[in-house]
Amino acid sequence: MLLQNKNAIVYGAGGSIGAAVARTFAREGARVHLVGRHAANIEAVARDITEAGGTADAAVVDALDERAVEEHAAGVAAEAGSIDVSINLITRNDVQGTPLVDLSVADYVSCVTRGLTTNFITARAAGTRMAEQGSGVILALNSGSSHTSPLMGGTCPADSAIDALIRSLAQELGPRGVRAAGLWAAGVPESLTPQKLGAVNPAMATPEALQGVLDTLDDLRMLPASPRIQEIADLAAFLASDRANAVTGTWVNATAMFPS
């Protein structure tokens, strides 16, 4: 198994991608520490993992709360003995579908602030302890839109900021044995619903709009179909494993598209 005897913290484990990653990490032998804001969601994932024979703990933590994140990371390190993997899969509440000239300042910068803040807080909490132990992997995920796309609101600068954070972490923590890398994943079909699309763009909150988005994404891919959620989770498990020990300071394109 790829992650045998590893201790992994999955931030945002109650979401669709977070839950898939958590289950895959557990399947690959990791003890998984699930973190989210909604107890029911992460506890359901923890039950799935334990019923399948894995090991999982669930903790309600707001990743915007520095003290809470630090206390949780300290508790994991003390109880488990190490933090080997930290992955941030927390949603940013991006606002899309509106031209920039019609977008409010708050809607433009909120996902940048939220995404960069939660990634920095969680990476710092894990990275401090990984540097002390001389090993560890910090992972992040975004849509790979740092080079800009139309009608994406603050998504592009948010992605760019997190891209840069991961590369900086890799440079600073690499000499201490810590790797940092990211995954680009855009429009994973199983993670999309009319409700989720509506939260980003109110005009898209219908089954017909969702199908239109999925068809458009399929047409944009270089491969016959969009990457599936399990493929994203499997890639995350590989990047977290010792088999990827030479991979740091970079982002892996799992969009099946040229990065925008």
Stockholm file with secondary structure:
# STOCKHOLM 1.0

chainA/1-260         MLLQNKNAIVYGAGGSIGAAVARTFAREGARVHLVGRHAANIEAVARDITEAGGTADAAVVDALDERAVEEHAAGVAAEAGSIDVSINLITRNDVQGTPLVDLSVADYVSCVTRGLTTNFITARAAGTRMAEQGSGVILALNSGSSHTSPLMGGTCPADSAIDALIRSLAQELGPRGVRAAGLWAAGVPESLTPQKLGAVNPAMATPEALQGVLDTLDDLRMLPASPRIQEIADLAAFLASDRANAVTGTWVNATAMFPS
#=GR chainA/1-260 SS CTTTTCEEEEETTTSHHHHHHHHHHHHTTCEEEEEESCHHHHHHHHHHHHHTTCEEEEEECCTTCHHHHHHHHHHHHHHHSCCCEEEECCCCCCCCSSCGGGSCHHHHHHHHHHHHHHHHHHHHHHHHHHHHHTCEEEEEEECSCTTCCTTCTTHHHHHHHHHHHHHHHHHHHGGGTEEEEEEECCCCGGGCCHHHHHHHCGGGCSHHHHHHHHHHHHHHCSSSSCCCHHHHHHHHHHHHSGGGTTCCSEEEECSSSCCC
#=GC SS_cons         CTTTTCEEEEETTTSHHHHHHHHHHHHTTCEEEEEESCHHHHHHHHHHHHHTTCEEEEEECCTTCHHHHHHHHHHHHHHHSCCCEEEECCCCCCCCSSCGGGSCHHHHHHHHHHHHHHHHHHHHHHHHHHHHHTCEEEEEEECSCTTCCTTCTTHHHHHHHHHHHHHHHHHHHGGGTEEEEEEECCCCGGGCCHHHHHHHCGGGCSHHHHHHHHHHHHHHCSSSSCCCHHHHHHHHHHHHSGGGTTCCSEEEECSSSCCC
//
